Amino acid sequence: MADLDDRLENPSRPRRKRWLIPAIVAGTILVLVVGWLLWRSPTTNPSAGEGKAASSDKSGKGEFGGKGKGSGKGGAGKGGKGGSFANNSPVAVAAATSRDVNVIQTGLGTVTALRTVTVKTRADGQLNSVAFAEGQLVQQGATLAQIDPVPYQVALEQAEGQLARDAATLNNARLDLERYRTLLAQDSIAGQQVDQQAAMVKQLEGTVKIDQANLDTAKLNLSYTKIVAPIGGRVGLRLVDPGNQVHGSDSNGIAVITQLDPITVLFTIPQDVLPRVLQRLNSGDKPPVEAWDRENKLLLAKGYLVTTDNQIDVTTGTVKLRAQFANPQGQLFPNQFVNVRMTVYTVKNAVVVPTAAIQRSSTQGTIVYVVQDDDTIAVRPVKTGPAEGEFTSIDSGVKVGERVVTDGVDRIREGMKVDVAPPPGQAAAPGTPGAPNEAAKKKYQNMTPEERDAAKQRRQGKQGSSGQTVGK
């Protein structure tokens, strides 16, 4: 009411704003809260060490080299001499070694049976029986089927009778010839009669030979009624059932036999590799060849190169080769697709490093990171040679015994000091800086580059918050 009376008596007096006092109170509280938070922050806590601030310029006692006492735990230490807030980057290394490197030529091959035979009958007749099971392994000369032999036995007996009859006639003609010669000597008969009898003997001798040939033919035809395996191998599916009439002119035959041991593989190589292969073949050396499954995970068989084709395919610039393999367990199967690895030649006593150590640089080309004796990084341009498995040969740039970085190259650079992780299965020496235990090492190796950078930032943040050094 007093305020209302005052406004009525002095209408020209400005009107007081009601929200002004609460705003002032809120602002004051906000300032106090912010100041308290800043005072509690570790980066501004003056009680972390004794003495004046470490950044004093007049005293010459800097943050990294003053004489004052420091209470930091992260690396500055007492007095902050040579202090650093970041640890060295851990890396995995491997030593360059010397070994023989095989130059491998790969290709896609097709398994081909050394011999494939379609078994057909050579005698016409009724198929009485089949003596094999489908998919059976048979030996050469084993009985496969039997054709009705009765007609051929009758023909054989007929040939034998014909031969016996003509042989008797020949024997009688020879006796008459001897009598005629005796009578001719006594001048009892004419010489023409003797000559005619001699011709008769010759004619009968020819007839007997024909009869003997007919007899042999009948025996041969009879033997054809028993069908045997011409080669050893695996028998395929039966193509004719017993009871059917079979003929030598049938296109399908009775069964198909494929020889599986040994077996061959046909594959192709580029024509540029052919001269080295021919050089080894001509010297009597047979390059070793391996057959792998389609995923290149399972070794199926080991063999050797037998021969090459006599011409190059002009459409593809490749040449066909044939390799032979022992196949006692049937790992290779006819018409199977396999991956072929052939050793073309061998580089003796080559300097090799793990392939993971080979890096690519936009300015220096192919490089490796070498860890020197003082655990600093040196970048070496290298010239690589043939690779075999997980190793690559180095023609120049690295010597035997030098350590190259195989893991952790995403965070290192020229001249940087690193911590070398111990080899797998070997514990780090006690007190060695940056030497993690086996579990930590495995965890680090399984991290992605982004996860490693994040872990490094977290580690540096912890060290920075607990490792300040101040001057006295």
Secondary structure, DSSP 8 states (H G I E B T S, - for coil): -HHHHHHHH-TTS----TTHHHHHHHHHHHHHHHHHHHHH-GGG-GGGSSSS-TT-SSS---TTT-SS----SSS--GGGTT--SS--EEEEEEE-EEEEEEEEEEEEEEEEES-EEEE--SS-EEEEEE---TT-EE-TT-EEEEE--HHHHHHHHHHHHHHHHHHHHHHHHHHHHHHHHHHHHTT-S-HHHHHHHHHHHHHHHHHHHHHHHHHHHHHHHHHHTEEE-SS-EEE----S-TTSEE-TT-SS-SEEEE--SSEEEEEEEETTTHHHHHHHHHTT---EEEEE-TTS-SEEEEEEEEEE-SS-BTTTTEEEEEEEE--TT--S-TT-EEEEEEEEEEEEEEEEEEGGG-EEETTTEEEEEEE-TTSBEEEEE-EEEEEETTEEEEEES--TT-EEEEE-GGG--TT-BEEE---TT----TT-TT---HHHHHHHHTS-HHHHHHHHHHHHHHHHHH------
